Amino acid sequence: MNETCDVVVAGAGPVGLMLACELRLAGVDVLVVERLDEIDPTLKAAGVNVQTAQALYRRGLLPELIADQEQARKRMGLFVRSRGESTGAEQPKLQFAGHFAGIMLDIDLIDTDNSAFADVGPAGEVFFVPQQNIEATLGRYAAELGVTVRRGVELTDFTEDGDGVTIRLGDSAIRAGWLVGCDGGRSIVRKLSGFDFPGLDPELTGHQALVEMNGAEGLTPGWTTTDTGMYVYNPTMGRILTVELDGPPADRTAPITAADLQASLRAVSGVPVEVTAVHSATRFTDNTRQVTEYRKGRVLLAGDAAHVHSPFGGQGLNLGVGDAVNLGWKLAAVVRGRAREDLLDTYTTERHPIGAWVLDWTRAQVALMRTDKRSRELRAVMAELLATRDAATMVLRKISGVLHRYDLGGGHDRVGAAVPDFELSDGTRLGEHFVDGGAVLFDLADSAGLRAAAAPWASSVRVVTAKAARPRKLSAMLVRPDGFVAWAADSGSRDGLEAALIRWFGAAA
């Protein structure tokens, strides 16, 4: 065993790649191992929330997201026209802003002037980007940064001691300081480490696939609720999704055949379709579980390895990327000797509550999908509520991630929230100052005293001096590398700045 590195990341999905890029930006030697030879083509999340888009935007990846969204919108335009809802425009307007249990949120009902959507910046315009595109973008980004991604290699075992982790990759082994499992809901890293993984057992069987069919004329495009379940049909893509609420599959890992998909679609739609070809397919349940701690010694978990839930609402991708950007800079600081290991305890403290919320949110959607009369009446009430401006706006605020914040203490209302992305007097935006992956202290009042106070942390915190393009009472903000505000002040105050710098970046040099 001759090969060594600082960190091994198991899994080259969007979470593993995002984490590896965060570590590499901070100068960490990281190796990503992935059992698949290429990106999984199976249909997964079809969009990103505001916080995910902002995280990628801060690393300079917004142009790729915009280009991917334009392609996705064109495909959706074809779908809209297939339903006869188009006005004839080349790019039909999208009519929905998301959904809750398949109940669509009318985009015209959303109160875009709500304070929660203020200062989200250009990343707030990006949402319709499929997961495979995110993976491809992060793969290119990782290559540019010099991240080593080794595909077709499976982690089979590991042993941990006080100084590091010895990881078995088939017949070879590698020595690393840390191991992070980003290897999905059936994580081998989680299982071998023995993490507690409590939760609720599944009660439904779902399928999602790209297929070719005969007899699909009787299917209704979009989301449809029936007496036996739910289904989604997109005729332009051949995409189907079915939800049967008569229990979990007997064998979730069994190969998915055309006959399986045909039987499921017939069961929930009542339409005698014939599935003639399957291009990709996946089976899912509403199994909801979350590890109690995201770290055990020198082994950590992120993404679906740490929490599993149904895919309704597409929260899994966003939750995992949030894990990655929260963990990346903290683990890098520990690896490079700039922080003590107890900084990693804040990873669980900050991310576990958000993961728990997502699990609750998906369980609530499953409850609204049940076929008994009481649940159907509750669904009807919920549909009426979501047809109002206040309710539709509230749900979008939740699923967009703009309300997510960490309990970091401090008296300012900005602390613990994502950094606002307003324009500065020099023509830049706040979000553009994080491309290097570091922390930033924004001096918005041109304060020599503020800059002098932060000078001992110059190796960890970069100071940007520029006033806001429009007058604001905010005079300064200390923003962590993950884009969350660690300290803020109005009217030139520096109270609490030194404590925040010590807390997140160690003692002064």
C-alpha positions in Angstrom: 0.0 0.0 0.0 1.8 3.1 -1.3 -1.0 5.4 -2.3 -2.1 8.1 0.2 -4.3 11.2 0.2 -6.0 13.5 2.6 -9.6 12.5 1.9 -11.3 9.7 0.0 -14.9 10.5 -1.1 -17.0 7.5 -2.0 -19.5 8.3 -4.7 -19.2 10.6 -7.8 -22.8 11.8 -7.9 -23.5 15.5 -7.4 -22.9 15.4 -3.7 -19.6 13.6 -3.9 -18.4 15.8 -6.7 -19.5 19.0 -5.0 -17.7 18.0 -1.8 -14.5 17.0 -3.7 -14.5 20.4 -5.5 -14.9 22.2 -2.1 -12.0 20.3 -0.6 -9.8 20.8 -3.6 -10.5 24.6 -3.7 -9.1 24.7 -0.2 -5.9 22.8 -1.2 -6.9 19.3 0.0 -5.6 16.2 -1.8 -8.9 14.4 -2.5 -9.7 11.1 -4.3 -13.2 10.3 -5.5 -14.0 6.6 -6.1 -17.2 5.6 -8.0 -18.3 2.0 -8.9 -20.2 3.2 -12.0 -18.2 3.7 -15.2 -20.2 6.8 -16.3 -23.0 9.1 -15.1 -26.2 7.1 -14.2 -28.7 7.9 -17.0 -31.7 7.0 -14.8 -34.3 9.7 -14.4 -33.7 11.6 -11.1 -34.3 15.1 -9.8 -35.5 17.5 -12.5 -34.6 20.8 -10.8 -32.6 22.7 -8.2 -33.8 25.0 -5.5 -32.5 28.5 -4.8 -29.9 27.5 -2.3 -28.4 24.9 -4.7 -28.3 27.3 -7.6 -26.7 29.9 -5.3 -24.0 27.5 -4.1 -23.1 26.7 -7.8 -23.3 30.4 -8.7 -20.8 31.3 -6.0 -18.3 28.9 -7.6 -18.7 30.5 -11.0 -21.0 27.9 -12.5 -24.1 29.9 -13.2 -23.5 30.2 -17.0 -23.6 26.4 -17.3 -26.8 26.2 -15.3 -28.5 28.9 -17.5 -27.6 27.0 -20.7 -28.9 23.7 -19.3 -32.1 25.4 -18.1 -32.7 26.8 -21.6 -32.5 23.3 -23.1 -34.8 21.9 -20.4 -37.3 24.7 -21.0 -37.4 23.9 -24.7 -38.2 20.3 -23.9 -40.9 21.4 -21.5 -42.3 23.7 -24.2 -42.9 20.7 -26.3 -44.7 19.0 -23.4 -46.9 22.1 -22.8 -47.8 22.1 -26.5 -48.6 18.4 -26.4 -51.3 19.3 -23.7 -52.8 21.9 -25.9 -51.9 24.7 -23.4 -49.6 26.7 -25.6 -50.5 30.1 -27.0 -48.4 29.4 -30.0 -45.3 31.1 -28.7 -42.0 29.5 -29.5 -41.2 29.3 -25.8 -44.5 28.7 -24.0 -44.6 30.1 -20.5 -44.2 27.5 -17.7 -47.4 27.4 -15.6 -46.1 25.8 -12.5 -43.5 26.6 -9.8 -43.2 23.2 -8.2 -45.7 20.9 -6.6 -46.7 19.4 -3.3 -47.8 15.7 -3.5 -48.5 16.3 -7.2 -50.7 19.4 -6.5 -49.1 22.0 -8.8 -48.3 25.5 -7.7 -49.5 28.0 -10.2 -46.6 30.3 -10.9 -49.0 33.3 -11.4 -50.1 32.9 -7.7 -46.6 33.3 -6.3 -45.9 36.6 -4.5 -42.5 37.3 -5.9 -42.3 40.5 -3.8 -42.2 38.4 -0.6 -39.3 39.4 1.6 -37.9 35.8 1.6 -37.2 36.2 -2.1 -35.4 39.5 -1.8 -31.7 39.6 -2.8 -31.5 36.0 -4.1 -29.7 37.4 -7.1 -29.5 35.9 -10.6 -29.3 32.3 -9.2 -33.0 32.7 -8.2 -33.9 32.5 -11.9 -32.4 29.0 -12.2 -34.5 26.0 -11.2 -35.2 23.7 -14.1 -31.9 21.8 -14.4 -31.9 18.0 -14.5 -29.6 16.1 -12.1 -27.5 14.6 -14.9 -26.7 18.1 -16.1 -25.6 19.0 -12.6 -23.4 16.0 -12.5 -21.8 16.7 -15.9 -21.1 20.3 -14.9 -19.6 19.3 -11.6 -17.5 16.6 -13.4 -16.0 19.3 -15.7 -15.4 21.6 -12.7 -13.7 18.8 -10.8 -11.4 18.1 -13.7 -10.5 21.8 -14.0 -9.6 21.9 -10.3 -7.5 18.8 -10.6 -9.7 16.4 -8.6 -8.9 12.8 -9.2 -12.1 10.8 -10.0 -11.6 7.1 -10.3 -14.6 5.3 -11.9 -15.3 1.6 -12.1 -13.8 1.2 -8.6 -15.8 0.0 -5.7 -15.1 0.6 -2.0 -15.4 -2.9 -0.4 -14.1 -2.4 3.1 -12.1 0.0 5.4 -10.6 0.2 8.8 -10.3 3.3 10.9 -7.8 4.2 13.6 -6.9 7.3 15.4 -4.7 8.6 12.7 -6.7 7.8 9.5 -8.6 5.3 7.4 -7.3 2.4 5.4 -9.7 1.9 2.5 -10.0 -1.3 0.4 -10.8 -0.8 -3.3 -11.1 -4.3 -4.5 -7.6 -5.8 -4.5 -5.9 -2.5 -3.7 -5.8 -0.3 -0.7 -5.3 3.4 0.0 -4.5 5.3 3.2 -6.4 8.5 3.8 -6.9 10.9 6.7 -10.6 10.9 6.3 -13.4 9.0 4.5 -16.7 10.6 3.4 -19.5 8.4 2.2 -21.5 10.1 -0.5 -22.5 6.7 -1.9 -26.3 6.9 -1.8 -29.2 5.5 0.1 -27.7 2.0 0.3 -24.3 3.4 1.4 -21.7 0.8 2.1 -19.8 3.4 4.1 -22.8 3.9 6.4 -23.3 0.2 6.8 -19.7 -0.7 7.5 -19.4 2.1 10.0 -22.5 1.1 11.9 -24.2 4.5 12.0 -27.6 4.5 13.7 -30.2 4.9 11.0 -33.7 5.2 12.5 -36.9 6.1 10.6 -40.1 4.8 9.1 -40.6 1.8 6.8 -42.0 2.3 3.4 -45.7 1.9 2.4 -45.6 2.5 -1.3 -43.9 1.3 -4.5 -42.9 3.8 -7.2 -41.5 3.5 -10.6 -40.0 6.2 -12.9 -38.9 5.4 -16.4 -38.4 6.5 -20.0 -40.3 4.1 -22.2 -41.9 3.5 -25.6 -45.6 2.5 -25.5 -48.6 1.6 -27.5 -52.1 2.7 -26.4 -50.9 5.7 -24.5 -53.6 8.0 -26.0 -55.8 7.3 -23.0 -53.2 8.6 -20.6 -53.5 12.2 -19.3 -50.3 14.2 -19.5 -49.0 15.6 -16.3 -49.8 14.4 -12.7 -53.0 12.4 -12.4 -54.6 11.1 -9.2 -56.8 7.9 -9.5 -58.7 5.6 -7.2 -55.6 3.3 -7.1 -52.7 5.7 -6.9 -51.1 8.3 -9.0 -49.2 8.6 -12.3 -47.3 11.1 -14.3 -47.0 11.0 -18.1 -44.9 13.2 -20.4 -45.6 12.1 -24.0 -42.7 14.1 -25.6 -40.1 12.3 -23.5 -41.9 9.0 -22.9 -41.5 9.6 -19.2 -43.8 7.8 -16.8 -44.0 7.8 -13.0 -46.3 5.5 -11.0 -47.2 5.4 -7.4 -48.9 2.4 -5.9 -49.9 2.6 -2.2 -50.3 -1.1 -1.5 -47.0 -1.7 0.2 -43.3 -1.7 -0.7 -41.9 -4.0 -3.5 -41.0 -7.5 -2.6 -37.5 -7.0 -3.9 -36.5 -3.4 -4.6 -33.2 -4.5 -6.2 -34.7 -6.8 -8.7 -34.3 -5.8 -12.4 -37.2 -3.6 -13.7 -38.8 -5.1 -16.8 -41.2 -3.7 -19.4 -43.8 -6.1 -17.9 -43.3 -4.5 -14.4 -43.8 -1.0 -15.7 -46.7 -2.0 -17.9 -48.5 -3.7 -14.9 -47.9 -0.7 -12.6 -49.1 1.9 -15.1 -52.2 -0.2 -15.9 -52.9 -0.6 -12.2 -52.9 3.1 -11.4 -54.3 4.5 -14.7 -56.8 1.9 -15.8 -55.5 2.4 -19.4 -54.4 -0.9 -21.2 -51.1 0.4 -22.4 -48.4 -1.8 -23.8 -44.8 -1.0 -22.9 -42.6 -2.0 -25.8 -39.2 -0.7 -24.8 -37.5 0.6 -21.7 -34.7 3.1 -22.0 -34.1 3.7 -18.3 -36.0 2.8 -15.2 -35.8 3.0 -11.4 -37.9 1.7 -8.5 -38.3 3.8 -5.3 -40.2 3.8 -2.0 -41.0 6.2 0.7 -38.5 4.7 3.2 -37.5 7.6 5.4 -34.5 7.4 7.6 -31.7 9.7 8.9 -28.5 8.9 10.8 -28.4 10.4 14.3 -24.9 11.8 13.8 -23.2 12.6 10.5 -19.8 11.7 11.8 -18.2 8.8 13.5 -14.5 9.4 14.2 -12.8 9.9 10.8 -15.8 8.8 8.8 -18.5 11.2 7.7 -21.7 10.9 5.6 -23.4 13.3 3.2 -26.4 13.2 0.9 -28.5 10.1 0.6 -25.9 8.2 2.6 -27.0 10.2 5.6 -30.8 10.5 4.9 -33.2 8.7 2.6 -36.8 9.7 1.7 -39.2 9.6 -1.2 -38.3 11.7 -4.2 -41.4 13.8 -4.2 -40.5 17.4 -4.6 -37.0 16.7 -5.7 -35.5 17.7 -2.4 -32.8 15.0 -2.2 -30.3 16.6 -4.6 -30.6 20.0 -2.9 -30.3 18.5 0.5 -27.1 16.7 -0.5 -25.5 19.6 -2.1 -26.2 21.6 1.0 -24.4 18.9 3.0 -21.4 19.1 0.7 -20.9 22.8 0.9 -21.4 22.9 4.6 -18.9 20.0 5.2 -16.3 20.9 2.6 -14.7 24.0 4.1 -14.9 22.6 7.6 -13.2 19.3 6.8 -10.6 21.2 4.7 -9.8 23.5 7.7 -9.2 20.5 9.9 -7.1 18.6 7.3 -4.9 21.7 6.8 -4.5 22.2 10.6 -6.4 25.5 10.6 -9.1 24.2 12.9 -9.7 21.6 15.6 -11.7 18.5 14.9 -14.6 19.8 17.0 -15.4 22.2 14.1 -16.8 19.1 12.4 -19.4 18.7 15.2 -21.1 21.8 13.7 -21.8 19.8 10.5 -24.3 17.6 12.3 -25.6 20.4 14.4 -26.4 22.6 11.3 -27.4 20.0 8.7 -29.4 17.4 10.7 -32.4 19.7 11.4 -32.7 20.6 7.7 -32.5 16.9 6.8 -35.2 16.1 9.4 -37.5 18.8 7.9 -37.1 17.3 4.4 -38.1 13.8 5.8 -41.2 15.3 7.4 -42.1 17.2 4.3 -41.9 14.1 2.1 -43.9 12.0 4.6 -46.6 14.6 4.6 -46.8 14.4 0.8 -47.2 10.6 0.9 -50.1 11.1 3.4 -51.9 13.2 0.8 -51.4 10.5 -1.9 -53.2 7.8 0.0 -56.4 6.4 -1.6 -58.7 6.2 1.4 -61.6 8.6 1.5 -60.3 10.6 4.4 -57.0 11.2 2.7 -58.7 12.1 -0.5 -60.9 14.7 1.3 -57.8 16.1 2.9 -56.1 16.3 -0.5 -59.1 18.2 -1.8 -58.8 20.7 1.0 -55.0 21.1 0.4 -55.6 21.7 -3.3 -58.0 24.5 -2.4 -55.5 26.0 -0.1 -52.6 25.8 -2.6 -54.8 27.6 -5.1 -54.5 30.7 -2.9 -51.6 33.2 -3.1 -50.6 33.0 0.5 -50.4 29.2 0.6 -48.7 28.8 -2.8 -46.1 31.4 -1.8 -45.5 29.7 1.6 -44.9 26.3 0.0 -42.5 27.8 -2.6 -40.6 29.6 0.1 -40.1 26.3 1.9 -39.1 24.1 -1.1 -36.9 26.8 -2.6 -34.7 26.7 0.5 -34.7 30.5 1.0 -36.0 29.9 4.6 -33.2 27.5 5.6 -30.9 29.0 8.1 -28.5 27.8 10.8 -28.7 28.7 14.5 -25.3 30.4 14.8 -26.2 32.7 17.7 -25.6 36.5 17.4 -28.1 39.3 17.5 -28.3 40.3 13.9 -31.1 38.9 11.8 -28.7 38.1 8.9 -26.6 35.7 11.0 -27.2 32.1 10.0 -28.9 33.0 6.7 -27.5 32.7 3.3 -25.6 35.8 2.2 -27.8 38.2 0.2 -26.7 38.8 -3.4 -27.1 42.5 -4.0 -25.0 44.7 -6.2 -22.0 46.6 -5.0 -20.9 50.1 -6.1 -18.0 48.6 -8.1 -20.5 46.7 -10.3 -20.0 43.3 -8.8 -22.4 41.3 -6.8 -21.7 39.8 -3.4 -22.1 36.2 -4.7 -19.4 36.7 -7.3 -16.7 37.0 -4.5 -16.7 33.4 -3.5 -15.2 31.7 -6.6 -12.0 30.8 -4.8 -14.0 29.0 -2.1 -12.8 31.2 0.8 -14.5 33.3 3.5 -15.2 36.9 2.8 -15.6 39.9 5.1 -17.6 42.6 3.3 -16.7 46.0 4.5 -19.7 48.0 3.2 -18.8 51.2 5.1 -15.1 51.6 4.1 -14.0 51.1 7.7 -10.3 51.1 8.4 -11.0 49.9 11.9 -12.9 46.9 10.6 -10.1 46.0 8.2 -7.5 46.3 11.0 -9.6 44.1 13.3 -9.7 41.3 10.6 -6.1 41.6 9.5 -4.8 38.8 11.8 -7.1 36.4 9.9 -5.9 37.5 6.4 -4.8 33.9 5.5 -8.4 32.7 6.0 -10.6 35.7 5.4 -10.5 38.0 2.4 -11.8 41.6 2.9 -13.9 43.2 0.1 -14.4 46.9 0.6 -17.2 48.3 -1.5 -20.5 50.1 -0.7 -23.9 48.7 -1.6 -25.1 50.1 -4.9 -28.3 51.1 -3.1 -28.3 52.5 0.4 -28.6 49.9 3.1 -28.2 50.0 6.9 -26.0 46.9 6.7 -22.4 48.0 7.3 -20.5 44.7 7.3 -20.9 41.0 7.0 -18.5 38.0 7.7 -19.5 35.2 5.4 -18.3 31.7 5.7 -17.0 29.8 2.6 -20.4 28.0 2.3 -22.1 31.3 1.8 -23.7 31.6 5.2 -23.4 34.8 7.3 -21.4 34.3 10.5 -21.5 37.9 11.7 -23.2 41.1 10.6 -23.5 44.6 11.8 -25.3 47.9 11.1 -24.0 51.4 11.6 -20.3 50.5 11.7 -20.4 48.4 14.9 -17.6 45.7 15.3 -19.1 44.1 18.4 -18.8 40.3 18.1 -16.6 40.2 15.1 -13.5 38.9 16.8 -15.5 36.2 18.5 -17.0 35.1 15.2 -13.5 35.1 13.6 -12.1 32.9 16.4 -15.1 30.6 16.4 -15.0 29.8 12.7 -11.4 30.4 11.7 -9.3 29.8 14.8 -7.1 32.0 16.9 -5.5 35.1 15.3 -2.2 34.5 13.5 
